[in-house]
Amino acid sequence: MQIAIEVINSLVNREIFRFSSNPGSTQASFSSLSQGALFSVLLADMLEPVDATLLGKKAPLLDVLSDVASSPCLGSKTRARRLQSALRRLRRWLDKEVRVLVWFPTINTNIRLRIRRSDYVSICGNISKHNSSRLTGKARRLQQLLADSGASVDATDALRALDDFHEHFHTDLLVFHATTIAEMLNELPWAIHEYLVPRFARSYVSPKSEADPRYSFKYPTDIVNQFARDRFWDIMNSVRSRPWLGRFKAAQTLKNHPRERPAT
């Protein structure tokens, strides 16, 4: 869970975003083009499988966190329900397949592309991260998406079309959805915080005196590995300090992009 909090803190913070609020809603805009590119890279990385030797399972971080929420060991199942709900909401958004009318001038193709949001998040993040020599895999994925939507192009044209893809899906759609994505991501550390509050109350050992301000935590008896103990200390400290940002809601006008239509 601490790894998830660290990842989300790197994505949703006041360096990457500027926040402006109206009564009942918030808008998050990237503080610069480079911060928007960084967000795209980090978000795509979050969807990649984590190292199995670190977390015991080769799967995306969201899947690992879902497993924790489904079989909680540091708190009750009741307390974990909000985390499960927040994860389902984010997963539904990412898994949604949409149709987007896209003009690819580089290859002279105009098409209504069927694509999952997780696909365009992944492709855009990799375009922001790598040069063309490292994008052949994403070019093949775009080639398949174009074929599935009725346009046959060769691998070279698919690679050439990646810049057009980035212009549509990062500069337009991801920038538009940034507030909604940030809202959903920001719910995760809050849900983790609420899940862990009772464990924190049982584990926290107050300083002995004003002269000795050191506090500590009582480890669960089944946590004996030093790395795991360090992570437990970190996660308890995160509960002690609370999530970085307060909860916020994206404006309703930022929930549905006019160019995205549900796939049928």
Number of C-alpha atoms within 10 A of each C-alpha: 19 17 14 17 21 13 17 20 17 16 25 21 15 15 12 21 21 13 15 10 13 8 6 10 13 20 21 25 19 20 14 13 11 12 16 21 21 19 22 25 22 18 21 21 19 17 18 14 15 19 13 10 8 8 12 10 14 15 16 15 22 19 17 19 21 18 12 16 26 14 13 17 10 17 17 15 16 11 19 23 16 19 26 20 16 20 22 14 14 18 15 12 16 17 14 14 20 17 18 21 14 17 17 18 11 13 13 9 14 12 16 18 23 22 22 17 19 19 20 22 22 20 26 27 22 23 22 18 17 11 10 14 8 12 17 15 14 21 23 16 17 25 23 18 19 20 15 13 15 13 15 15 17 12 17 12 15 24 21 15 22 22 17 16 20 21 14 19 20 24 15 13 21 22 16 19 19 24 25 24 21 21 20 20 21 25 24 24 26 22 20 26 24 18 24 20 18 14 17 21 13 12 16 17 13 11 12 10 9 7 7 8 9 11 11 13 17 14 15 13 6 6 12 10 9 9 10 12 16 12 15 20 18 15 21 23 16 20 20 14 10 15 19 15 14 9 13 20 17 21 17 11 8 15 14 13 14 9 13 17 15 11 13 7
